[in-house]
Amino acid sequence: MPMHFKESQLAARIQPSQTVALTGLVAELRRHGKDIIDLGAGEPDFDTPEPVRQAAITAIQKGKTKYTPNTGTLALREAIAANLQKEYGAVYQPNEIIVSNGAKQSVFNAILAICNPGDEVILPAPYWVSYPEQIRMAGATIMTVVNPDYDEFKLTPARLRVAISSKTKLLILNSPANPTGTVYTTDELHALVDIIRQHEFFVLADEIYIKLIYDSVATTSLCAFPEIRDRLILVNGFSKAYAMTGWRLGFAAAPTPIVKVMDKIQSHTTSNACSISQEAGLAAIAGNQDAIAMMRQKFDERRRFVCDRLAQMPGIALRLPKGAFYVFINVGELLGRHANGKKMNTADDICKYLVENAGVALVAGEAFGSHLHVRLSYATDMKTLHEAMQRLEKAFGEMVG
Ligand SMILES: Cc1ncc(COP(=O)(O)O)c(C=O)c1O
């Protein structure tokens, strides 16, 4: 009798990542000869800085190819701790830091370490695609808090207060945010911290884009607030700021009891992050930061260009994002319109039309918790962005009545 496969209950609770699926669709269309500009991917187009690559080559040549401690090499954890102290005045010991295979794993380790079935996790929307699925895998309950455009998509103290219940176990805060580029100011963080410290739940601060902030916004890390140190899990990594997405290197800083449990979970899933990547990460964080400044400046130029052009296009609305490398475009006015005889009922329909007819791949907002938006990543060169803007202008103009 043929073997019957039915996915596990855990797997059935979650959806595949739409951003990863889009990358697959773009590859498929390109294989069929279509000229697609991919503004869907969430990764810098830059090469990893040369000294970082060199450090990895040296690591291989020196035979640093064995298992490391599960939580990462002491040298890397010390460098991370030194960096948190230098940048935010936060004091962490190396045993309060765990290095993982990307920030994504750190987020998942933290959720698994903290949440039980029935616990509530407050998730401000729009949100990064993996948070809800990771919360579901942990069996916890998602308490989505919708934050509209006119509030710059920010969780306000009032909305946080309403979301808190006796079952709240964790709040996820992502600043700068994916997909909106929203950055909370120091004052706004202060106001949230004032509420958080009066309750008993943990806070997962995903600050993977914190080195990509524009317009000199006055902000800081949540680790700069000692009053919530006992309940904070800070997540950061190397992927975005150092153009190291493929190296799979991230970390979390948290009180030792939490790190110990994350260590236990990681020790039975992946073990340590790649030894060579850790040597590269050490060179990235401890070395000269000029490459970051150069990349940030290029992202800033692209941000301004893309937002200026988009602001003139028909049927869409946007806010100038203050961080990361995304624009979250409101396409609400286009819903219900037609193009090439097709009705645009959802943001997903608009994205399908754009990729198939204009050759531009964007991600529909549904995966980020908004039915009114699409996400554009400007992490690509100016020539490509010029062409993309031309194509988008034409395509949006075709969506009529
Ligand atoms: C908000 C956010 N957190 C975490 C990650 C994961 O980063 P990493 O590639 O280091 O796993 C991403 C990547 O897209 C992200 O946007």
The ligand as an ORCA input file, in Angstrom:
! r2SCAN-3c Opt
* xyz 0 1
  C      12.798     42.160     11.126
  C      13.704     41.036     10.785
  N      14.184     40.275     11.770
  C      15.005     39.236     11.515
  C      15.383     38.929     10.228
  C      16.268     37.728      9.996
  O      17.590     38.060      9.830
  P      18.679     36.944      9.575
  O      18.921     36.911      8.102
  O      19.883     37.401     10.348
  O      18.163     35.653     10.080
  C      14.901     39.689      9.162
  C      15.242     39.339      7.775
  O      14.559     39.654      6.827
  C      14.050     40.784      9.452
  O      13.575     41.571      8.482
*
